[in-house]
Amino acid sequence: MSNDNTVQVNKPETLASILEYLQQESIFSAEDKCSQDEILKDCPQFFVNDPSKKLNWQQLAECFEDVFTKYTAETCELKEQIEELVQKRKTLFESYEKLDQERAKARIEKSLSWIITKEDNLSKFKSEVNTLLQTTDSEDKPARDKVT
């Protein structure tokens, strides 16, 4: 019994078809291919599918060592770049935080100044109202005394 829902996928079999497949699937870009070609150009004999040829294991080990060294160097370089970017990000966040604190402080000081001004205006108004009430009360008392 066969399953009709299965899709047959042609898997790449040669290095060229593997690289083409990886590019089609957007697994790596043409720039990556160039750097990979540079690394692999020293070792073309490892990609020939000829059973009559014997592998030179020393040469293979040297090629591996070369590839691994380049990989390690690029990885270290990327790690340094990431650390620099993290440090820049940290500095930017610290700057932003300080700027934000200064803005908040300025807003609070402005609000506090407005509140103090309003409180002063209210206390002046209160004192004027009290004075007016006292004046009104003192003027009304004799009139009340006269009426009673």
N, CA, C and O atoms as CSV, one atom per row, in Angstrom:
chain,resi,resn,atom,element,x,y,z
A,1,MET,N,N,0.841,-1.164,0.000
A,1,MET,CA,C,0.000,0.000,0.000
A,1,MET,C,C,0.894,1.238,0.000
A,1,MET,O,O,1.757,1.385,0.866
A,2,SER,N,N,0.689,2.114,-0.958
A,2,SER,CA,C,1.530,3.313,-1.028
A,2,SER,C,C,0.743,4.511,-0.521
A,2,SER,O,O,-0.483,4.573,-0.617
A,3,ASN,N,N,1.472,5.428,0.006
A,3,ASN,CA,C,0.861,6.644,0.527
A,3,ASN,C,C,0.889,7.692,-0.577
A,3,ASN,O,O,1.969,8.094,-1.010
A,4,ASP,N,N,-0.270,8.142,-1.041
A,4,ASP,CA,C,-0.345,9.099,-2.145
A,4,ASP,C,C,-0.023,10.520,-1.717
A,4,ASP,O,O,0.207,11.384,-2.563
A,5,ASN,N,N,-0.005,10.773,-0.416
A,5,ASN,CA,C,0.239,12.126,0.085
A,5,ASN,C,C,1.717,12.475,0.170
A,5,ASN,O,O,2.063,13.632,0.408
A,6,THR,N,N,2.594,11.495,-0.018
A,6,THR,CA,C,4.027,11.783,0.097
A,6,THR,C,C,4.515,12.465,-1.162
A,6,THR,O,O,4.092,12.137,-2.270
A,7,VAL,N,N,5.414,13.422,-0.977
A,7,VAL,CA,C,5.999,14.146,-2.097
A,7,VAL,C,C,7.440,13.696,-2.213
A,7,VAL,O,O,8.198,13.711,-1.244
A,8,GLN,N,N,7.801,13.294,-3.429
A,8,GLN,CA,C,9.172,12.835,-3.628
A,8,GLN,C,C,10.054,14.060,-3.843
A,8,GLN,O,O,9.789,14.882,-4.720
A,9,VAL,N,N,11.090,14.171,-3.045
A,9,VAL,CA,C,12.000,15.296,-3.123
A,9,VAL,C,C,13.316,14.786,-3.675
A,9,VAL,O,O,13.886,13.814,-3.179
A,10,ASN,N,N,13.794,15.475,-4.734
A,10,ASN,CA,C,15.093,15.109,-5.294
A,10,ASN,C,C,16.171,15.726,-4.427
A,10,ASN,O,O,16.288,16.948,-4.342
A,11,LYS,N,N,16.947,14.889,-3.794
A,11,LYS,CA,C,17.995,15.377,-2.917
A,11,LYS,C,C,19.242,15.653,-3.744
A,11,LYS,O,O,19.543,14.898,-4.669
A,12,PRO,N,N,19.969,16.715,-3.433
A,12,PRO,CA,C,21.187,17.025,-4.173
A,12,PRO,C,C,22.249,15.951,-3.941
A,12,PRO,O,O,22.393,15.419,-2.840
A,13,GLU,N,N,22.985,15.649,-5.007
A,13,GLU,CA,C,23.968,14.587,-4.905
A,13,GLU,C,C,25.402,15.058,-5.118
A,13,GLU,O,O,26.331,14.406,-4.642
A,14,THR,N,N,25.607,16.166,-5.816
A,14,THR,CA,C,26.960,16.671,-6.039
A,14,THR,C,C,27.143,17.958,-5.246
A,14,THR,O,O,26.179,18.545,-4.756
A,15,LEU,N,N,28.405,18.387,-5.129
A,15,LEU,CA,C,28.681,19.621,-4.400
A,15,LEU,C,C,27.979,20.799,-5.054
A,15,LEU,O,O,27.409,21.648,-4.369
A,16,ALA,N,N,28.021,20.851,-6.387
A,16,ALA,CA,C,27.366,21.955,-7.098
A,16,ALA,C,C,25.867,21.941,-6.848
A,16,ALA,O,O,25.268,22.991,-6.614
A,17,SER,N,N,25.253,20.757,-6.894
A,17,SER,CA,C,23.813,20.695,-6.668
A,17,SER,C,C,23.462,20.986,-5.205
A,17,SER,O,O,22.407,21.552,-4.920
A,18,ILE,N,N,24.340,20.601,-4.289
A,18,ILE,CA,C,24.119,20.927,-2.877
A,18,ILE,C,C,24.153,22.439,-2.677
A,18,ILE,O,O,23.282,23.000,-2.013
A,19,LEU,N,N,25.160,23.098,-3.254
A,19,LEU,CA,C,25.269,24.557,-3.110
A,19,LEU,C,C,24.090,25.254,-3.773
A,19,LEU,O,O,23.568,26.237,-3.246
A,20,GLU,N,N,23.667,24.745,-4.934
A,20,GLU,CA,C,22.513,25.325,-5.615
A,20,GLU,C,C,21.251,25.166,-4.762
A,20,GLU,O,O,20.448,26.092,-4.646
A,21,TYR,N,N,21.090,23.994,-4.175
A,21,TYR,CA,C,19.946,23.729,-3.304
A,21,TYR,C,C,19.957,24.669,-2.091
A,21,TYR,O,O,18.917,25.213,-1.721
A,22,LEU,N,N,21.116,24.857,-1.482
A,22,LEU,CA,C,21.217,25.728,-0.315
A,22,LEU,C,C,20.883,27.170,-0.676
A,22,LEU,O,O,20.271,27.883,0.119
A,23,GLN,N,N,21.282,27.604,-1.873
A,23,GLN,CA,C,20.959,28.958,-2.304
A,23,GLN,C,C,19.461,29.096,-2.598
A,23,GLN,O,O,18.851,30.108,-2.255
A,24,GLN,N,N,18.871,28.080,-3.232
A,24,GLN,CA,C,17.443,28.132,-3.531
A,24,GLN,C,C,16.614,28.190,-2.256
A,24,GLN,O,O,15.594,28.878,-2.201
A,25,GLU,N,N,17.050,27.475,-1.242
A,25,GLU,CA,C,16.329,27.444,0.023
A,25,GLU,C,C,16.687,28.637,0.918
A,25,GLU,O,O,16.207,28.733,2.048
A,26,SER,N,N,17.525,29.539,0.417
A,26,SER,CA,C,17.982,30.730,1.148
A,26,SER,C,C,18.659,30.359,2.459
A,26,SER,O,O,18.531,31.068,3.457
A,27,ILE,N,N,19.372,29.259,2.450
A,27,ILE,CA,C,20.106,28.849,3.645
A,27,ILE,C,C,21.401,29.632,3.748
A,27,ILE,O,O,21.849,29.950,4.850
A,28,PHE,N,N,21.999,29.942,2.627
A,28,PHE,CA,C,23.114,30.869,2.629
A,28,PHE,C,C,23.135,31.627,1.318
A,28,PHE,O,O,22.594,31.161,0.315
A,29,SER,N,N,23.765,32.809,1.324
A,29,SER,CA,C,23.726,33.704,0.177
A,29,SER,C,C,24.920,33.474,-0.738
A,29,SER,O,O,25.779,32.636,-0.463
A,30,ALA,N,N,24.961,34.233,-1.834
A,30,ALA,CA,C,26.067,34.138,-2.791
A,30,ALA,C,C,27.377,34.575,-2.145
A,30,ALA,O,O,28.441,34.060,-2.488
A,31,GLU,N,N,27.302,35.528,-1.205
A,31,GLU,CA,C,28.513,35.969,-0.499
A,31,GLU,C,C,29.107,34.813,0.296
A,31,GLU,O,O,30.323,34.624,0.322
A,32,ASP,N,N,28.238,34.045,0.943
A,32,ASP,CA,C,28.711,32.875,1.688
A,32,ASP,C,C,29.368,31.883,0.747
A,32,ASP,O,O,30.362,31.249,1.099
A,33,LYS,N,N,28.809,31.747,-0.461
A,33,LYS,CA,C,29.362,30.803,-1.436
A,33,LYS,C,C,30.766,31.232,-1.830
A,33,LYS,O,O,31.658,30.396,-1.977
A,34,CYS,N,N,30.964,32.550,-2.004
A,34,CYS,CA,C,32.291,33.044,-2.379
A,34,CYS,C,C,33.312,32.716,-1.294
A,34,CYS,O,O,34.404,32.231,-1.590
A,35,SER,N,N,32.956,32.981,-0.045
A,35,SER,CA,C,33.894,32.693,1.032
A,35,SER,C,C,34.113,31.194,1.173
A,35,SER,O,O,35.215,30.754,1.499
A,36,GLN,N,N,33.078,30.417,0.930
A,36,GLN,CA,C,33.223,28.969,0.998
A,36,GLN,C,C,34.090,28.479,-0.159
A,36,GLN,O,O,34.909,27.577,0.018
A,37,ASP,N,N,33.913,29.071,-1.344
A,37,ASP,CA,C,34.746,28.692,-2.492
A,37,ASP,C,C,36.210,28.989,-2.214
A,37,ASP,O,O,37.089,28.212,-2.589
A,38,GLU,N,N,36.478,30.129,-1.549
A,38,GLU,CA,C,37.859,30.458,-1.195
A,38,GLU,C,C,38.445,29.407,-0.262
A,38,GLU,O,O,39.598,29.003,-0.416
A,39,ILE,N,N,37.653,28.970,0.696
A,39,ILE,CA,C,38.140,27.970,1.653
A,39,ILE,C,C,38.375,26.629,0.958
A,39,ILE,O,O,39.360,25.942,1.227
A,40,LEU,N,N,37.448,26.264,0.053
A,40,LEU,CA,C,37.502,24.937,-0.542
A,40,LEU,C,C,38.384,24.852,-1.781
A,40,LEU,O,O,38.634,23.754,-2.279
A,41,LYS,N,N,38.863,25.992,-2.293
A,41,LYS,CA,C,39.650,25.939,-3.527
A,41,LYS,C,C,40.957,25.170,-3.335
A,41,LYS,O,O,41.497,24.619,-4.294
A,42,ASP,N,N,41.468,25.129,-2.107
A,42,ASP,CA,C,42.713,24.410,-1.841
A,42,ASP,C,C,42.517,22.902,-1.818
A,42,ASP,O,O,43.495,22.155,-1.853
A,43,CYS,N,N,41.280,22.444,-1.762
A,43,CYS,CA,C,41.034,21.017,-1.571
A,43,CYS,C,C,40.102,20.423,-2.634
A,43,CYS,O,O,39.149,19.732,-2.273
A,44,PRO,N,N,40.340,20.665,-3.924
A,44,PRO,CA,C,39.406,20.136,-4.933
A,44,PRO,C,C,39.444,18.615,-5.040
A,44,PRO,O,O,38.448,18.001,-5.424
A,45,GLN,N,N,40.569,18.004,-4.708
A,45,GLN,CA,C,40.693,16.558,-4.857
A,45,GLN,C,C,39.758,15.797,-3.924
A,45,GLN,O,O,39.492,14.618,-4.157
A,46,PHE,N,N,39.253,16.444,-2.872
A,46,PHE,CA,C,38.370,15.749,-1.939
A,46,PHE,C,C,36.948,15.641,-2.465
A,46,PHE,O,O,36.128,14.908,-1.911
A,47,PHE,N,N,36.656,16.376,-3.541
A,47,PHE,CA,C,35.298,16.384,-4.070
A,47,PHE,C,C,35.174,15.590,-5.361
A,47,PHE,O,O,34.108,15.584,-5.976
A,48,VAL,N,N,36.218,14.936,-5.774
A,48,VAL,CA,C,36.174,14.099,-6.971
A,48,VAL,C,C,35.724,12.705,-6.532
A,48,VAL,O,O,36.325,12.086,-5.654
A,49,ASN,N,N,34.670,12.239,-7.154
A,49,ASN,CA,C,34.139,10.911,-6.808
A,49,ASN,C,C,34.797,9.847,-7.678
A,49,ASN,O,O,34.149,9.210,-8.508
A,50,ASP,N,N,36.066,9.675,-7.475
A,50,ASP,CA,C,36.802,8.680,-8.243
A,50,ASP,C,C,37.358,7.649,-7.271
A,50,ASP,O,O,38.281,7.956,-6.516
A,51,PRO,N,N,36.812,6.417,-7.272
A,51,PRO,CA,C,37.254,5.415,-6.302
A,51,PRO,C,C,38.693,4.951,-6.524
A,51,PRO,O,O,39.305,4.381,-5.621
A,52,SER,N,N,39.239,5.195,-7.728
A,52,SER,CA,C,40.608,4.749,-7.976
A,52,SER,C,C,41.636,5.653,-7.292
A,52,SER,O,O,42.768,5.239,-7.041
A,53,LYS,N,N,41.236,6.866,-7.000
A,53,LYS,CA,C,42.173,7.785,-6.328
A,53,LYS,C,C,42.179,7.505,-4.841
A,53,LYS,O,O,41.131,7.261,-4.243
A,54,LYS,N,N,43.324,7.538,-4.261
A,54,LYS,CA,C,43.482,7.342,-2.821
A,54,LYS,C,C,43.539,8.711,-2.152
A,54,LYS,O,O,44.122,9.656,-2.683
A,55,LEU,N,N,42.939,8.795,-1.012
A,55,LEU,CA,C,42.995,10.053,-0.260
A,55,LEU,C,C,44.324,10.172,0.447
A,55,LEU,O,O,44.852,9.212,1.008
A,56,ASN,N,N,44.837,11.361,0.401
A,56,ASN,CA,C,46.035,11.670,1.160
A,56,ASN,C,C,45.548,12.209,2.502
A,56,ASN,O,O,45.128,13.361,2.602
A,57,TRP,N,N,45.607,11.380,3.515
A,57,TRP,CA,C,45.048,11.747,4.812
A,57,TRP,C,C,45.780,12.922,5.441
A,57,TRP,O,O,45.176,13.718,6.161
A,58,GLN,N,N,47.047,13.035,5.179
A,58,GLN,CA,C,47.812,14.177,5.699
A,58,GLN,C,C,47.298,15.470,5.069
A,58,GLN,O,O,47.118,16.486,5.740
A,59,GLN,N,N,47.071,15.398,3.766
A,59,GLN,CA,C,46.563,16.573,3.055
A,59,GLN,C,C,45.141,16.904,3.533
A,59,GLN,O,O,44.790,18.073,3.696
A,60,LEU,N,N,44.345,15.881,3.749
A,60,LEU,CA,C,42.992,16.093,4.274
A,60,LEU,C,C,43.036,16.734,5.654
A,60,LEU,O,O,42.260,17.644,5.945
A,61,ALA,N,N,43.936,16.264,6.494
A,61,ALA,CA,C,44.063,16.830,7.845
A,61,ALA,C,C,44.495,18.291,7.774
A,61,ALA,O,O,43.999,19.125,8.531
A,62,GLU,N,N,45.418,18.600,6.866
A,62,GLU,CA,C,45.878,19.985,6.704
A,62,GLU,C,C,44.731,20.871,6.202
A,62,GLU,O,O,44.554,22.001,6.656
A,63,CYS,N,N,43.966,20.332,5.262
A,63,CYS,CA,C,42.815,21.091,4.745
A,63,CYS,C,C,41.804,21.346,5.865
A,63,CYS,O,O,41.300,22.459,6.014
A,64,PHE,N,N,41.516,20.318,6.643
A,64,PHE,CA,C,40.599,20.463,7.772
A,64,PHE,C,C,41.127,21.503,8.759
A,64,PHE,O,O,40.380,22.357,9.238
A,65,GLU,N,N,42.414,21.418,9.053
A,65,GLU,CA,C,43.032,22.364,9.991
A,65,GLU,C,C,42.910,23.787,9.462
A,65,GLU,O,O,42.624,24.716,10.217
A,66,ASP,N,N,43.129,23.952,8.156
A,66,ASP,CA,C,43.018,25.270,7.531
A,66,ASP,C,C,41.586,25.795,7.626
A,66,ASP,O,O,41.364,26.946,8.002
A,67,VAL,N,N,40.634,24.956,7.288
A,67,VAL,CA,C,39.222,25.359,7.353
A,67,VAL,C,C,38.833,25.680,8.793
A,67,VAL,O,O,38.165,26.681,9.047
A,68,PHE,N,N,39.247,24.838,9.732
A,68,PHE,CA,C,38.904,25.050,11.130
A,68,PHE,C,C,39.546,26.333,11.666
A,68,PHE,O,O,38.926,27.063,12.440
A,69,THR,N,N,40.785,26.606,11.256
A,69,THR,CA,C,41.457,27.833,11.684
A,69,THR,C,C,40.717,29.067,11.169
A,69,THR,O,O,40.503,30.029,11.905
A,70,LYS,N,N,40.329,29.022,9.885
A,70,LYS,CA,C,39.583,30.157,9.315
A,70,LYS,C,C,38.233,30.319,10.018
A,70,LYS,O,O,37.800,31.435,10.304
A,71,TYR,N,N,37.584,29.200,10.288
A,71,TYR,CA,C,36.301,29.240,10.988
A,71,TYR,C,C,36.469,29.855,12.374
A,71,TYR,O,O,35.684,30.711,12.783
A,72,THR,N,N,37.497,29.411,13.089
A,72,THR,CA,C,37.735,29.921,14.440
A,72,THR,C,C,38.030,31.418,14.410
A,72,THR,O,O,37.540,32.173,15.250
A,73,ALA,N,N,38.838,31.841,13.433
A,73,ALA,CA,C,39.170,33.268,13.323
A,73,ALA,C,C,37.922,34.090,13.037
A,73,ALA,O,O,37.707,35.133,13.653
A,74,GLU,N,N,37.098,33.619,12.100
A,74,GLU,CA,C,35.878,34.356,11.769
A,74,GLU,C,C,34.911,34.377,12.952
A,74,GLU,O,O,34.252,35.385,13.205
A,75,THR,N,N,34.833,33.276,13.661
A,75,THR,CA,C,33.957,33.203,14.827
A,75,THR,C,C,34.416,34.171,15.914
A,75,THR,O,O,33.604,34.864,16.528
A,76,CYS,N,N,35.717,34.207,16.139
A,76,CYS,CA,C,36.255,35.142,17.148
A,76,CYS,C,C,36.000,36.585,16.729
A,76,CYS,O,O,35.650,37.428,17.554
A,77,GLU,N,N,36.177,36.860,15.448
A,77,GLU,CA,C,35.935,38.207,14.936
A,77,GLU,C,C,34.475,38.599,15.120
A,77,GLU,O,O,34.169,39.714,15.543
A,78,LEU,N,N,33.577,37.669,14.798
A,78,LEU,CA,C,32.144,37.936,14.987
A,78,LEU,C,C,31.810,38.140,16.460
A,78,LEU,O,O,31.006,39.005,16.807
A,79,LYS,N,N,32.422,37.349,17.311
A,79,LYS,CA,C,32.177,37.482,18.752
A,79,LYS,C,C,32.632,38.864,19.245
A,79,LYS,O,O,31.945,39.499,20.045
A,80,GLU,N,N,33.786,39.319,18.764
A,80,GLU,CA,C,34.274,40.648,19.146
A,80,GLU,C,C,33.323,41.732,18.653
A,80,GLU,O,O,33.031,42.686,19.374
A,81,GLN,N,N,32.835,41.578,17.404
A,81,GLN,CA,C,31.895,42.561,16.869
A,81,GLN,C,C,30.610,42.580,17.693
A,81,GLN,O,O,30.061,43.646,17.972
A,82,ILE,N,N,30.140,41.412,18.075
A,82,ILE,CA,C,28.919,41.336,18.891
A,82,ILE,C,C,29.158,41.989,20.245
A,82,ILE,O,O,28.298,42.718,20.741
A,83,GLU,N,N,30.308,41.737,20.843
A,83,GLU,CA,C,30.613,42.349,22.144
A,83,GLU,C,C,30.687,43.861,22.030
A,83,GLU,O,O,30.233,44.573,22.926
A,84,GLU,N,N,31.261,44.367,20.924
A,84,GLU,CA,C,31.311,45.814,20.711
A,84,GLU,C,C,29.901,46.382,20.576
A,84,GLU,O,O,29.585,47.429,21.141
A,85,LEU,N,N,29.061,45.678,19.820
A,85,LEU,CA,C,27.686,46.146,19.641
A,85,LEU,C,C,26.906,46.108,20.957
A,85,LEU,O,O,26.109,47.002,21.240
A,86,VAL,N,N,27.141,45.078,21.747
A,86,VAL,CA,C,26.480,44.992,23.055
A,86,VAL,C,C,26.925,46.156,23.937
A,86,VAL,O,O,26.109,46.754,24.639
A,87,GLN,N,N,28.221,46.478,23.901
A,87,GLN,CA,C,28.734,47.592,24.703
A,87,GLN,C,C,28.134,48.924,24.225
A,87,GLN,O,O,27.769,49.772,25.039
A,88,LYS,N,N,28.037,49.099,22.894
A,88,LYS,CA,C,27.420,50.316,22.355
A,88,LYS,C,C,25.960,50.413,22.781
A,88,LYS,O,O,25.481,51.480,23.164
A,89,ARG,N,N,25.259,49.278,22.707
A,89,ARG,CA,C,23.858,49.246,23.114
A,89,ARG,C,C,23.720,49.619,24.585
A,89,ARG,O,O,22.838,50.389,24.963
A,90,LYS,N,N,24.608,49.058,25.410
A,90,LYS,CA,C,24.568,49.352,26.839
A,90,LYS,C,C,24.808,50.843,27.076
A,90,LYS,O,O,24.121,51.466,27.886
A,91,THR,N,N,25.785,51.411,26.368
A,91,THR,CA,C,26.086,52.836,26.505
A,91,THR,C,C,24.901,53.685,26.065
A,91,THR,O,O,24.557,54.669,26.719
A,92,LEU,N,N,24.276,53.299,24.949
A,92,LEU,CA,C,23.116,54.042,24.467
A,92,LEU,C,C,21.962,53.979,25.459
A,92,LEU,O,O,21.292,54.982,25.702
A,93,PHE,N,N,21.731,52.806,26.032
A,93,PHE,CA,C,20.649,52.685,27.024
A,93,PHE,C,C,20.947,53.506,28.270
A,93,PHE,O,O,20.047,54.123,28.841
A,94,GLU,N,N,22.209,53.516,28.695
A,94,GLU,CA,C,22.567,54.332,29.859
A,94,GLU,C,C,22.354,55.815,29.557
A,94,GLU,O,O,21.836,56.557,30.391
A,95,SER,N,N,22.760,56.239,28.355
A,95,SER,CA,C,22.567,57.634,27.953
A,95,SER,C,C,21.086,57.981,27.896
A,95,SER,O,O,20.657,59.034,28.369
A,96,TYR,N,N,20.312,57.069,27.303
A,96,TYR,CA,C,18.876,57.308,27.211
A,96,TYR,C,C,18.244,57.378,28.592
A,96,TYR,O,O,17.387,58.224,28.848
A,97,GLU,N,N,18.666,56.496,29.471
A,97,GLU,CA,C,18.120,56.482,30.831
A,97,GLU,C,C,18.435,57.793,31.540
A,97,GLU,O,O,17.574,58.365,32.209
A,98,LYS,N,N,19.673,58.267,31.393
A,98,LYS,CA,C,20.053,59.535,32.030
A,98,LYS,C,C,19.249,60.685,31.439
A,98,LYS,O,O,18.760,61.551,32.165
A,99,LEU,N,N,19.116,60.688,30.103
A,99,LEU,CA,C,18.346,61.736,29.444
A,99,LEU,C,C,16.891,61.683,29.889
A,99,LEU,O,O,16.275,62.720,30.134
A,100,ASP,N,N,16.350,60.493,29.991
A,100,ASP,CA,C,14.965,60.331,30.423
A,100,ASP,C,C,14.782,60.817,31.864
A,100,ASP,O,O,13.774,61.443,32.190
A,101,GLN,N,N,15.765,60.522,32.724
A,101,GLN,CA,C,15.695,60.989,34.114
A,101,GLN,C,C,15.741,62.512,34.167
A,101,GLN,O,O,15.023,63.134,34.948
A,102,GLU,N,N,16.592,63.109,33.330
A,102,GLU,CA,C,16.678,64.572,33.313
A,102,GLU,C,C,15.380,65.193,32.819
A,102,GLU,O,O,14.923,66.205,33.351
A,103,ARG,N,N,14.785,64.577,31.789
A,103,ARG,CA,C,13.487,65.073,31.296
A,103,ARG,C,C,12.424,64.952,32.377
A,103,ARG,O,O,11.643,65.878,32.597
A,104,ALA,N,N,12.397,63.814,33.043
A,104,ALA,CA,C,11.409,63.602,34.106
A,104,ALA,C,C,11.613,64.615,35.228
A,104,ALA,O,O,10.648,65.170,35.753
A,105,LYS,N,N,12.870,64.852,35.592
A,105,LYS,CA,C,13.175,65.824,36.642
A,105,LYS,C,C,12.695,67.210,36.229
A,105,LYS,O,O,12.108,67.932,37.036
A,106,ALA,N,N,12.942,67.585,34.974
A,106,ALA,CA,C,12.497,68.899,34.487
A,106,ALA,C,C,10.972,68.999,34.510
A,106,ALA,O,O,10.426,70.033,34.895
A,107,ARG,N,N,10.277,67.926,34.097
A,107,ARG,CA,C,8.804,67.937,34.128
A,107,ARG,C,C,8.287,68.056,35.553
A,107,ARG,O,O,7.332,68.789,35.808
A,108,ILE,N,N,8.907,67.346,36.474
A,108,ILE,CA,C,8.483,67.401,37.880
A,108,ILE,C,C,8.727,68.787,38.449
A,108,ILE,O,O,7.873,69.333,39.147
A,109,GLU,N,N,9.888,69.361,38.156
A,109,GLU,CA,C,10.184,70.713,38.656
A,109,GLU,C,C,9.198,71.726,38.090
A,109,GLU,O,O,8.755,72.627,38.801
A,110,LYS,N,N,8.856,71.582,36.817
A,110,LYS,CA,C,7.899,72.506,36.203
A,110,LYS,C,C,6.526,72.346,36.843
A,110,LYS,O,O,5.844,73.332,37.121
A,111,SER,N,N,6.121,71.094,37.075
A,111,SER,CA,C,4.828,70.830,37.719
A,111,SER,C,C,4.825,71.372,39.142
A,111,SER,O,O,3.844,71.972,39.582
A,112,LEU,N,N,5.917,71.160,39.856
A,112,LEU,CA,C,6.027,71.653,41.231
A,112,LEU,C,C,5.955,73.179,41.257
A,112,LEU,O,O,5.292,73.754,42.121
A,113,SER,N,N,6.626,73.832,40.324
A,113,SER,CA,C,6.584,75.292,40.239
A,113,SER,C,C,5.157,75.763,39.973
A,113,SER,O,O,4.709,76.742,40.569
A,114,TRP,N,N,4.440,75.078,39.084
A,114,TRP,CA,C,3.064,75.440,38.781
A,114,TRP,C,C,2.184,75.271,40.023
A,114,TRP,O,O,1.341,76.119,40.316
A,115,ILE,N,N,2.390,74.165,40.749
A,115,ILE,CA,C,1.604,73.905,41.967
A,115,ILE,C,C,1.867,74.993,43.008
A,115,ILE,O,O,0.932,75.502,43.627
A,116,ILE,N,N,3.137,75.347,43.201
A,116,ILE,CA,C,3.482,76.395,44.186
A,116,ILE,C,C,2.844,77.720,43.794
A,116,ILE,O,O,2.316,78.434,44.646
A,117,THR,N,N,2.893,78.050,42.508
A,117,THR,CA,C,2.287,79.294,42.035
A,117,THR,C,C,0.779,79.274,42.295
A,117,THR,O,O,0.212,80.264,42.759
A,118,LYS,N,N,0.138,78.151,41.997
A,118,LYS,CA,C,-1.309,78.048,42.228
A,118,LYS,C,C,-1.632,78.121,43.723
A,118,LYS,O,O,-2.610,78.759,44.113
A,119,GLU,N,N,-0.818,77.474,44.557
A,119,GLU,CA,C,-1.044,77.550,46.005
A,119,GLU,C,C,-0.894,78.981,46.499
A,119,GLU,O,O,-1.676,79.434,47.336
A,120,ASP,N,N,0.114,79.704,45.983
A,120,ASP,CA,C,0.276,81.113,46.373
A,120,ASP,C,C,-0.939,81.935,45.947
A,120,ASP,O,O,-1.436,82.764,46.709
A,121,ASN,N,N,-1.406,81.702,44.738
A,121,ASN,CA,C,-2.584,82.432,44.263
A,121,ASN,C,C,-3.800,82.109,45.124
A,121,ASN,O,O,-4.587,82.994,45.460
A,122,LEU,N,N,-3.950,80.812,45.484
A,122,LEU,CA,C,-5.086,80.429,46.325
A,122,LEU,C,C,-4.980,81.032,47.716
A,122,LEU,O,O,-5.990,81.466,48.270
A,123,SER,N,N,-3.770,81.073,48.304
A,123,SER,CA,C,-3.651,81.662,49.635
A,123,SER,C,C,-3.893,83.180,49.578
A,123,SER,O,O,-4.455,83.745,50.516
A,124,LYS,N,N,-3.480,83.837,48.504
A,124,LYS,CA,C,-3.791,85.273,48.362
A,124,LYS,C,C,-5.303,85.467,48.239
A,124,LYS,O,O,-5.890,86.359,48.851
A,125,PHE,N,N,-5.908,84.602,47.430
A,125,PHE,CA,C,-7.360,84.693,47.262
A,125,PHE,C,C,-8.078,84.433,48.595
A,125,PHE,O,O,-9.056,85.104,48.924
A,126,LYS,N,N,-7.577,83.452,49.354
A,126,LYS,CA,C,-8.165,83.119,50.648
A,126,LYS,C,C,-8.039,84.299,51.608
A,126,LYS,O,O,-8.991,84.651,52.305
A,127,SER,N,N,-6.855,84.901,51.633
A,127,SER,CA,C,-6.670,86.037,52.543
A,127,SER,C,C,-7.549,87.215,52.127
A,127,SER,O,O,-8.080,87.930,52.977
A,128,GLU,N,N,-7.700,87.414,50.809
A,128,GLU,CA,C,-8.581,88.496,50.343
A,128,GLU,C,C,-10.044,88.203,50.701
A,128,GLU,O,O,-10.789,89.100,51.096
A,129,VAL,N,N,-10.436,86.943,50.559
A,129,VAL,CA,C,-11.805,86.565,50.909
A,129,VAL,C,C,-12.019,86.730,52.410
A,129,VAL,O,O,-13.056,87.240,52.836
A,130,ASN,N,N,-11.040,86.299,53.219
A,130,ASN,CA,C,-11.157,86.473,54.668
A,130,ASN,C,C,-11.250,87.950,55.037
A,130,ASN,O,O,-12.058,88.335,55.883
A,131,THR,N,N,-10.430,88.765,54.408
A,131,THR,CA,C,-10.463,90.209,54.671
A,131,THR,C,C,-11.822,90.784,54.286
A,131,THR,O,O,-12.408,91.583,55.016
A,132,LEU,N,N,-12.304,90.362,53.127
A,132,LEU,CA,C,-13.600,90.837,52.652
A,132,LEU,C,C,-14.716,90.386,53.590
A,132,LEU,O,O,-15.628,91.158,53.886
A,133,LEU,N,N,-14.646,89.135,54.058
A,133,LEU,CA,C,-15.658,88.640,54.995
A,133,LEU,C,C,-15.598,89.392,56.330
A,133,LEU,O,O,-16.632,89.726,56.907
A,134,GLN,N,N,-14.388,89.651,56.810
A,134,GLN,CA,C,-14.248,90.390,58.059
A,134,GLN,C,C,-14.787,91.807,57.901
A,134,GLN,O,O,-15.458,92.340,58.785
A,135,THR,N,N,-14.482,92.391,56.772
A,135,THR,CA,C,-14.979,93.747,56.527
A,135,THR,C,C,-16.500,93.741,56.444
A,135,THR,O,O,-17.169,94.618,56.991
A,136,THR,N,N,-17.026,92.753,55.761
A,136,THR,CA,C,-18.482,92.639,55.617
A,136,THR,C,C,-19.118,92.363,56.972
A,136,THR,O,O,-20.152,92.948,57.295
A,137,ASP,N,N,-18.522,91.486,57.769
A,137,ASP,CA,C,-19.065,91.181,59.096
A,137,ASP,C,C,-19.020,92.406,60.003
A,137,ASP,O,O,-19.979,92.667,60.730
A,138,SER,N,N,-17.942,93.147,59.973
A,138,SER,CA,C,-17.838,94.317,60.847
A,138,SER,C,C,-18.796,95.419,60.413
A,138,SER,O,O,-19.273,96.182,61.254
A,139,GLU,N,N,-19.081,95.517,59.151
A,139,GLU,CA,C,-20.038,96.515,58.682
A,139,GLU,C,C,-21.474,96.101,58.998
A,139,GLU,O,O,-22.333,96.949,59.240
A,140,ASP,N,N,-21.726,94.793,58.995
A,140,ASP,CA,C,-23.079,94.299,59.235
A,140,ASP,C,C,-23.427,94.281,60.727
A,140,ASP,O,O,-24.607,94.393,61.057
A,141,LYS,N,N,-22.486,94.150,61.622
A,141,LYS,CA,C,-22.777,94.062,63.060
A,141,LYS,C,C,-23.487,95.323,63.585
A,141,LYS,O,O,-24.521,95.205,64.243
A,142,PRO,N,N,-22.975,96.480,63.319
A,142,PRO,CA,C,-23.714,97.634,63.846
A,142,PRO,C,C,-25.126,97.729,63.291
A,142,PRO,O,O,-26.055,98.148,63.981
A,143,ALA,N,N,-25.267,97.342,62.063
A,143,ALA,CA,C,-26.609,97.399,61.485
A,143,ALA,C,C,-27.516,96.385,62.153
A,143,ALA,O,O,-28.707,96.642,62.330
A,144,ARG,N,N,-26.986,95.265,62.517
A,144,ARG,CA,C,-27.764,94.242,63.186
A,144,ARG,C,C,-28.125,94.717,64.602
A,144,ARG,O,O,-29.234,94.513,65.096
A,145,ASP,N,N,-27.135,95.358,65.224
A,145,ASP,CA,C,-27.406,95.854,66.563
A,145,ASP,C,C,-28.536,96.906,66.547
A,145,ASP,O,O,-29.372,96.981,67.448
A,146,LYS,N,N,-28.511,97.678,65.513
A,146,LYS,CA,C,-29.529,98.722,65.423
A,146,LYS,C,C,-30.899,98.120,65.154
A,146,LYS,O,O,-31.918,98.628,65.622
A,147,VAL,N,N,-30.911,97.062,64.415
A,147,VAL,CA,C,-32.189,96.453,64.053
A,147,VAL,C,C,-32.799,95.769,65.277
A,147,VAL,O,O,-34.015,95.841,65.458
A,148,THR,N,N,-32.042,95.139,66.084
A,148,THR,CA,C,-32.594,94.422,67.216
A,148,THR,C,C,-32.833,95.290,68.379
A,148,THR,O,O,-33.300,94.819,69.416
